[in-house]
Amino acid sequence: MNAIFTRRSVRKFNDTVVEAEKIEKLLRAAMQAPSSKNQQCWEFIVVTKKEDIQKLSKTHTGAKPLETANAVIVVLGNSKRMVMAERWQQDLGAVTQNILLQATELDLGSLWCGIAPDAEREKMVREMYNLDDSLYIYSTIGIGYPHKEDALKFVDRFDENRITYIK
């Protein structure tokens, strides 16, 4: 479980192409995420076309670092598969976290950029890929090899003052 402690948000990637096998491993990890009522409503768009990555980096200011990513995974929720529609964001949060952790295990950097529930961001991505209204756009995840070798290092965030024990 070292990935939990060394995962970092990487905002600058080098030019090394991410292997297709590693992208598949990320998607396999994503699909192992828990979901409400086992609805597994997720779908994905894998973007490696530089022109599209540049467009995705303009969805909001926090997404700007995507411009150096070698791939972007767009995480979607398919409303036709939703048993508990009010839980899709929780499900896709777990999916996104699995991708981030698997990326770290593969020595890849990753950056989670939120799309939902911002209507303008959703509209931009929806129009780029001509997505119908049954697909909810949750996040974009930049993937690539970190520009800095020490990007995936442990930073201790433990703070006992944030914990209350009830005995």
Backbone bond lengths (Angstrom), bond angles and torsions (degrees), N, CA, C in turn:
res aa  C-N    CA-C-N  psi(-1)  N-CA   C-N-CA  omega(-1)  CA-C   N-CA-C  phi
1 M - - - 1.459 - - 1.528 111.14 -
2 N 1.298 116.51 22.95 1.457 121.38 179.36 1.527 112.02 -57.76
3 A 1.324 117.25 -31.04 1.473 121.28 -177.08 1.527 111.96 -60.44
4 I 1.320 117.19 -32.40 1.464 119.90 179.06 1.531 110.39 -60.51
5 F 1.319 115.94 -35.49 1.459 120.35 -175.05 1.527 113.76 -91.81
6 T 1.318 117.72 -16.91 1.469 119.81 -177.94 1.525 113.07 -111.19
7 R 1.326 117.72 -3.61 1.465 120.25 178.58 1.519 109.64 -65.95
8 R 1.302 116.63 132.26 1.457 122.38 178.05 1.519 108.05 -135.42
9 S 1.299 117.08 157.61 1.465 121.54 171.27 1.524 107.23 -80.43
10 V 1.316 116.04 115.64 1.467 121.61 -178.50 1.522 107.81 -97.18
11 R 1.308 115.85 125.27 1.465 120.65 -176.14 1.525 113.70 -111.80
12 K 1.335 115.61 4.24 1.466 119.03 174.56 1.523 107.90 -147.42
13 F 1.328 114.81 126.15 1.454 121.74 -176.75 1.525 109.71 -114.94
14 N 1.353 116.53 153.37 1.460 118.90 174.69 1.535 109.50 -87.47
15 D 1.322 117.34 -176.39 1.468 121.54 -173.47 1.523 114.77 -86.23
16 T 1.318 118.47 -0.89 1.460 120.93 -177.83 1.529 110.19 -64.05
17 V 1.321 115.24 128.71 1.466 120.78 -179.31 1.527 109.48 -71.73
18 V 1.316 116.92 135.93 1.464 122.26 177.00 1.530 108.03 -79.86
19 E 1.312 115.60 126.41 1.451 122.15 -177.50 1.525 111.26 -64.27
20 A 1.339 116.37 143.83 1.468 122.44 179.64 1.527 111.02 -57.86
21 E 1.329 117.31 -35.91 1.468 120.93 -179.80 1.528 110.69 -63.29
22 K 1.322 116.32 -36.34 1.465 119.56 179.38 1.530 110.76 -72.06
23 I 1.319 117.20 -37.78 1.472 119.82 175.67 1.523 109.35 -60.71
24 E 1.329 116.91 -43.25 1.467 119.71 178.73 1.525 110.95 -62.01
25 K 1.327 117.74 -40.38 1.468 120.43 178.01 1.527 110.98 -61.92
26 L 1.329 116.98 -38.07 1.468 120.24 176.93 1.521 110.78 -61.83
27 L 1.329 116.12 -43.93 1.464 120.54 -178.58 1.527 111.49 -69.74
28 R 1.325 116.67 -36.51 1.471 119.70 175.84 1.531 110.33 -62.94
29 A 1.333 116.52 -42.45 1.468 120.41 177.77 1.523 110.34 -63.26
30 A 1.325 116.30 -40.83 1.469 120.87 179.14 1.520 110.88 -57.60
31 M 1.319 115.82 -44.53 1.466 120.74 -175.13 1.521 113.38 -76.59
32 Q 1.332 117.48 -2.78 1.464 121.52 173.67 1.528 111.50 -91.14
33 A 1.320 117.34 -1.09 1.465 120.95 -177.74 1.528 110.76 -66.46
34 P 1.325 116.62 149.45 1.462 119.27 173.45 1.522 110.00 -70.07
35 S 1.329 115.64 156.19 1.466 119.98 176.28 1.522 109.28 -148.27
36 S 1.312 115.99 151.34 1.463 122.10 179.73 1.523 109.89 -60.41
37 K 1.316 115.95 129.12 1.468 122.05 179.75 1.533 111.68 53.99
38 N 1.332 115.96 24.09 1.464 122.30 -179.55 1.528 111.86 53.99
39 Q 1.333 116.17 36.21 1.471 119.73 -174.58 1.531 113.42 -72.32
40 Q 1.317 117.94 -23.80 1.464 121.97 175.50 1.533 111.71 41.90
41 C 1.309 115.60 57.16 1.469 121.47 -173.29 1.521 113.44 -84.14
42 W 1.316 117.76 7.71 1.456 121.11 -172.92 1.523 114.58 -77.01
43 E 1.311 113.39 149.17 1.460 123.48 169.58 1.520 106.19 -143.93
44 F 1.318 116.37 161.97 1.463 120.50 -174.55 1.521 111.11 -139.62
45 I 1.308 115.03 147.86 1.460 122.03 167.60 1.525 105.18 -119.14
46 V 1.326 116.83 125.25 1.460 121.44 177.30 1.522 107.36 -102.49
47 V 1.314 115.59 118.95 1.464 121.71 -175.52 1.527 109.06 -110.74
48 T 1.326 116.11 121.17 1.464 120.76 174.02 1.528 110.99 -121.85
49 K 1.306 116.01 -6.95 1.467 121.29 178.80 1.530 108.24 -71.80
50 K 1.346 116.12 117.01 1.470 121.19 -174.36 1.529 112.76 -55.67
51 E 1.317 116.97 -39.48 1.468 120.87 -179.78 1.528 110.94 -59.57
52 D 1.324 116.74 -42.20 1.464 120.76 178.87 1.529 111.48 -71.18
53 I 1.331 116.61 -37.58 1.465 119.63 177.45 1.527 109.67 -61.01
54 Q 1.316 116.66 -40.55 1.470 120.71 177.37 1.530 110.75 -60.77
55 K 1.326 117.02 -42.51 1.473 120.60 178.85 1.528 110.82 -64.53
56 L 1.334 116.89 -42.42 1.463 120.23 179.24 1.527 111.14 -64.14
57 S 1.318 117.43 -30.13 1.469 120.50 179.46 1.528 111.84 -69.91
58 K 1.319 116.48 -10.46 1.469 121.14 -179.53 1.537 112.74 -102.03
59 T 1.333 117.83 7.35 1.465 119.44 -179.67 1.524 112.08 -66.62
60 H 1.338 117.19 -29.78 1.470 122.35 174.53 1.524 108.24 -168.53
61 T 1.323 117.17 166.30 1.469 120.32 -174.32 1.527 112.72 -60.82
62 G 1.318 117.61 -34.61 1.461 120.51 179.20 1.517 113.47 -68.71
63 A 1.329 116.76 -16.65 1.466 121.23 -179.67 1.524 112.64 -90.63
64 K 1.313 117.74 -4.92 1.474 120.88 -177.72 1.528 113.38 -51.79
65 P 1.348 120.01 -40.28 1.467 119.58 179.62 1.534 114.42 -61.97
66 L 1.319 117.79 -14.99 1.464 119.31 177.04 1.525 111.46 -59.66
67 E 1.328 117.61 -23.41 1.463 120.67 -175.52 1.524 112.89 -58.77
68 T 1.347 118.38 -22.62 1.467 119.59 177.53 1.525 112.87 -99.42
69 A 1.334 117.95 -0.88 1.467 121.23 179.75 1.527 110.16 -69.26
70 N 1.329 115.70 150.57 1.461 121.26 176.69 1.517 112.02 -88.99
71 A 1.321 115.62 -19.36 1.462 121.29 177.62 1.521 107.74 -152.36
72 V 1.312 115.45 153.88 1.462 121.73 173.29 1.520 107.07 -132.50
73 I 1.315 115.07 131.48 1.464 120.25 174.55 1.518 107.10 -103.37
74 V 1.328 115.85 122.13 1.460 121.80 175.64 1.527 106.21 -94.16
75 V 1.323 116.53 121.88 1.465 122.35 -177.81 1.523 108.50 -97.73
76 L 1.335 115.04 123.15 1.466 122.26 -175.63 1.522 110.65 -121.51
77 G 1.321 115.57 152.85 1.455 121.95 170.55 1.516 108.97 -114.04
78 N 1.323 116.57 128.00 1.460 121.15 179.95 1.530 108.54 -94.12
79 S 1.328 116.59 111.00 1.469 120.91 -176.09 1.527 112.03 -64.29
80 K 1.309 118.38 -21.27 1.469 121.27 178.66 1.525 111.60 -70.96
81 R 1.317 116.90 -16.96 1.466 121.34 179.27 1.525 112.38 -102.90
82 M 1.309 117.42 1.24 1.461 120.35 -173.38 1.520 111.80 -84.19
83 V 1.320 114.42 122.36 1.460 121.61 174.50 1.530 108.71 -89.83
84 M 1.309 115.44 -37.55 1.468 122.55 177.84 1.527 107.09 -122.73
85 A 1.309 115.82 84.78 1.467 121.75 -173.29 1.522 112.79 -57.77
86 E 1.323 117.51 -29.69 1.463 120.09 -177.59 1.533 112.64 -74.28
87 R 1.327 117.84 -4.96 1.469 121.08 -176.98 1.533 114.01 -109.99
88 W 1.318 118.21 5.30 1.464 119.87 -174.23 1.523 112.82 -60.25
89 Q 1.336 117.81 -35.90 1.465 119.39 -178.95 1.529 111.57 -68.84
90 Q 1.325 116.92 -35.57 1.463 119.57 175.81 1.528 109.92 -64.33
91 D 1.326 116.07 -45.11 1.463 120.69 -179.99 1.527 111.32 -59.59
92 L 1.320 116.46 -45.01 1.460 119.90 -176.55 1.526 112.11 -76.72
93 G 1.330 117.16 -21.20 1.460 120.07 170.82 1.525 110.39 -65.84
94 A 1.339 116.21 -41.58 1.471 120.41 176.93 1.528 110.62 -65.30
95 V 1.319 116.86 -40.67 1.468 122.26 176.88 1.526 109.94 -58.92
96 T 1.320 115.77 -48.63 1.461 121.10 -178.25 1.525 110.63 -61.87
97 Q 1.325 117.17 -44.74 1.468 120.48 178.81 1.528 111.09 -60.69
98 N 1.330 117.79 -40.87 1.465 119.87 178.04 1.529 111.26 -60.38
99 I 1.326 116.67 -41.06 1.471 120.33 178.22 1.527 109.99 -62.26
100 L 1.330 116.80 -45.26 1.463 120.79 -178.90 1.528 111.63 -61.38
101 L 1.325 116.30 -43.32 1.467 119.97 -179.00 1.524 111.49 -69.19
102 Q 1.333 117.07 -41.48 1.468 119.83 178.34 1.527 110.33 -64.71
103 A 1.318 117.06 -38.40 1.466 120.28 177.16 1.529 110.02 -58.35
104 T 1.315 116.77 -44.87 1.463 120.70 179.31 1.523 110.84 -61.02
105 E 1.337 116.89 -43.16 1.469 121.23 177.80 1.523 111.84 -60.03
106 L 1.321 117.12 -29.40 1.468 122.44 -178.72 1.529 112.18 -93.49
107 D 1.339 116.37 11.42 1.473 122.77 -177.90 1.521 112.77 61.83
108 L 1.311 116.20 28.44 1.460 122.38 175.42 1.520 109.13 -101.10
109 G 1.306 115.85 149.21 1.447 120.67 171.35 1.519 109.02 -89.69
110 S 1.320 115.79 157.16 1.464 120.07 179.44 1.521 109.10 -148.11
111 L 1.319 114.65 155.56 1.465 121.06 177.28 1.521 109.04 -142.93
112 W 1.335 116.02 119.27 1.460 123.30 178.96 1.517 108.01 -86.51
113 C 1.320 116.43 120.00 1.465 122.20 176.38 1.525 108.26 -118.67
114 G 1.306 116.64 116.70 1.456 120.95 -178.66 1.520 112.31 -70.31
115 I 1.308 115.55 142.31 1.467 122.39 173.51 1.530 108.40 -114.56
116 A 1.348 117.62 -60.96 1.463 121.65 177.96 1.525 109.00 -70.23
117 P 1.296 118.38 148.46 1.464 129.72 1.02 1.526 113.62 -97.17
118 D 1.320 118.22 27.81 1.461 121.61 -177.64 1.532 110.57 -79.27
119 A 1.322 117.03 111.84 1.470 122.59 -174.53 1.525 112.73 -60.89
120 E 1.315 117.54 -37.49 1.471 120.38 -179.21 1.529 111.36 -67.65
121 R 1.330 115.97 -42.14 1.471 119.92 177.45 1.525 110.27 -63.28
122 E 1.336 115.12 -45.34 1.466 119.66 179.52 1.522 110.92 -59.20
123 K 1.317 116.32 -42.45 1.465 121.20 -178.92 1.530 111.05 -60.99
124 M 1.323 116.86 -43.03 1.466 120.64 -179.95 1.527 111.33 -59.49
125 V 1.332 116.63 -47.73 1.469 120.60 -178.44 1.528 110.13 -70.13
126 R 1.317 116.83 -41.47 1.472 121.33 179.66 1.528 110.62 -57.53
127 E 1.324 116.82 -44.12 1.461 120.83 -178.86 1.527 111.89 -71.09
128 M 1.331 117.44 -34.92 1.470 120.63 178.73 1.521 111.89 -59.21
129 Y 1.323 115.85 -39.94 1.466 120.98 -173.87 1.522 113.42 -113.19
130 N 1.337 116.34 10.70 1.463 121.37 177.16 1.538 111.23 51.43
131 L 1.321 115.84 50.04 1.464 121.99 -177.53 1.519 110.22 -86.44
132 D 1.319 116.01 136.80 1.466 118.03 178.79 1.530 110.28 -80.22
133 D 1.314 115.32 170.83 1.467 121.39 -173.56 1.524 114.02 -68.72
134 S 1.329 118.43 -11.11 1.463 119.93 178.86 1.533 111.55 -76.20
135 L 1.331 116.67 -12.28 1.462 120.68 178.85 1.521 110.24 -103.22
136 Y 1.331 115.95 123.28 1.452 122.48 177.06 1.530 107.76 -96.25
137 I 1.306 116.75 134.66 1.456 121.37 -176.38 1.522 108.03 -99.09
138 Y 1.324 116.05 113.42 1.460 121.34 -174.01 1.533 113.47 -93.28
139 S 1.328 116.47 -53.47 1.461 118.94 -174.73 1.519 111.33 -155.26
140 T 1.324 114.00 164.72 1.456 121.18 167.22 1.523 106.01 -120.29
141 I 1.325 116.09 140.28 1.459 120.77 -179.10 1.520 108.23 -124.63
142 G 1.319 115.51 114.43 1.454 120.11 175.05 1.514 109.78 -75.06
143 I 1.337 116.23 137.00 1.459 122.56 -178.72 1.523 108.67 -130.16
144 G 1.314 116.39 139.32 1.458 120.79 175.46 1.513 110.35 174.35
145 Y 1.300 114.96 177.05 1.462 119.68 175.06 1.524 108.00 -83.76
146 P 1.335 116.97 130.81 1.467 119.79 -177.24 1.530 112.27 -60.10
147 H 1.303 115.50 143.00 1.464 122.13 176.43 1.529 110.50 -64.35
148 K 1.331 116.44 -39.65 1.466 121.68 179.82 1.524 109.28 -98.13
149 E 1.321 116.26 135.34 1.464 120.99 -178.16 1.525 113.05 -64.25
150 D 1.312 117.65 -31.18 1.469 120.37 -177.12 1.530 112.56 -96.54
151 A 1.319 117.18 21.15 1.471 120.75 -176.84 1.523 112.59 -63.42
152 L 1.327 117.04 -32.89 1.466 120.80 -176.98 1.528 109.32 -101.99
153 K 1.310 115.48 72.25 1.462 120.25 -178.32 1.526 109.79 -120.83
154 F 1.311 114.75 157.55 1.457 121.03 -179.77 1.524 110.86 -70.54
155 V 1.314 115.93 132.10 1.459 123.43 170.76 1.524 105.53 -128.37
156 D 1.315 116.92 119.67 1.465 120.88 -175.92 1.525 110.25 -75.58
157 R 1.313 116.33 114.98 1.468 122.15 179.66 1.527 112.60 -106.76
158 F 1.318 116.66 2.31 1.455 120.29 -177.17 1.522 109.92 -63.24
159 D 1.337 115.99 131.30 1.461 122.08 179.32 1.521 107.88 -140.08
160 E 1.307 115.72 101.71 1.457 120.86 -176.96 1.523 112.55 -60.39
161 N 1.321 118.46 -23.06 1.464 121.77 179.43 1.525 112.69 -67.93
162 R 1.307 117.55 -11.66 1.467 121.14 179.65 1.527 112.45 -96.54
163 I 1.304 116.59 8.63 1.461 121.27 -175.69 1.520 109.42 -116.89
164 T 1.316 115.91 133.82 1.461 122.09 172.00 1.519 107.40 -118.12
165 Y 1.312 116.55 124.16 1.457 121.53 176.91 1.523 108.21 -98.02
166 I 1.300 117.39 129.55 1.463 123.06 175.59 1.528 106.73 -107.13
167 K 1.324 115.87 115.18 1.478 120.18 -176.96 1.501 110.84 -116.92
